[in-house]
């Protein structure tokens, strides 16, 4: 189980000032560094470098324990789902705008891309919350998956909220990335009850609204990671991690081949919608 899910008591800085005991103020269970020694969750870094894949290292670092073969394969597939999406993604133009204005280093452009990732793009966090809410409702009220899904979808719709994880501006009928990730998850025997709850939410949405929106990649990543017991906070970071290869490639391409200080001219959609020219009255 993810270590982030442990209900640890929050510490108050005022207590440290009061006791004058700061011995455990900075503490971590993630890594240890000493002379000629780096341990990640207890494992020597050289063994990690020599024996683990990137996906296995990510699982270990984030979750605290090594994954089994199936878990590692599914996480690897998940990390491969979103390397890039051309300019049909907010983070790519943001990265390239910044890189065009700051070509001395790729880091500002990469950081700009990450700052765009949230409830509307890349992050599976909000999609995971609705899956977990339906799952908890199913257990607490002894409902079937279908009943819990319909109830949660109706609550969202009544509140005027969009259902996260559904629909895509480009992939109208099917998000092929979602299909591929589902296939890998099923092939490795990890498509379980929480994934089925996600599918029930999708079905309930179509039945209630009549809109046949597909499960997008954010929604499928949320379903799979919820099944794998990742915390929604962890999912947001993993979503960002999955798009970083494309972000790096775009930033480097912009610096090498792009247009210094990119703009949005009228010909590319810039449009003024304010007041016509006017003048301040003379006093």
Secondary structure, 3 states (H helix, E strand, C coil): CCHHHCCCCCCCHHHHHHHCCCCCCCCCCCEEEECCEEEECCEEHHHHHHHCCHHHHHHHHHHCCCCCHHHHHHHHHHHCCCCCCCCCCHHHHHHHHHHHHCCCCCHHHHHHHHHCCECCEECCHHHHHHHHHHHHHHHHCCCCHHHHHHHHHHHHHHCCCCCCCECCCCCCCCCHHHHHHHHHHHHCCCCCHHHHHHHHHHHHHHHHHCCCCCECHHHHHHHHHHHCCCCHHHHHHHHHHHHHHHHHHHHHHHHHHCCCCCCCCHHHCCCCCCCCCCCCCCC
